Amino acid sequence: MENGHTNGHHPVESAMRVTRFSDIPSAIDIPVGGGRTDEAVELNLDELPEDPTELCDLLDAEEVAKGYWTTIALAYAKQRKMDLAEDIIHKGLSALSRSKPEDKLGLYHCLCWLQLIKIRAAPRTRLGRREAYSQASSLANTHP
């Protein structure tokens, strides 16, 4: 036992894992017809397609609110499909390209959160001083 926790087990972290996706519904209704009608397409978030391209095309064509993009991306993340979840957020940002920057903050927040999950799951490696400097230099030179 160290710092009151057994073998690195932290009770708050365990509780967060259980409740992390608890607010993701099992299905959502995506409004169609540009909001002029009460028509909607029901999407089962427990059985998502392996390729979300058609789904993203539907969301873009119907100009849905950013919450639909986020909910669907989080449903993919719930199934541990982080790359697809990130792709959906990127497509949502493209679809909202003409929106005000503050309207996109929720999508950027979701994207950051997804990347943090991926980082936490990544294996830990220790780089030598020269290798770390080399990687940092190459990153600095490729990203202005």
Sequence and secondary structure as in RCSB ss.txt:
>XXXX:A:sequence
MENGHTNGHHPVESAMRVTRFSDIPSAIDIPVGGGRTDEAVELNLDELPEDPTELCDLLDAEEVAKGYWTTIALA
YAKQRKMDLAEDIIHKGLSALSRSKPEDKLGLYHCLCWLQLIKIRAAPRTRLGRREAYSQASSLANTHP
>XXXX:A:secstr
 BTTBSTT  HHHHHHHHHTTTTS SEEEEE STTSSS EEEEETTS  S THHHHHHHHHTT  HHHHHHHHHH
HHHTT HHHHHHHHHHHHHHTTTS GGGGHHHHHHHHHHHHHHHHHS      HHHHHHHHHHHHHH  
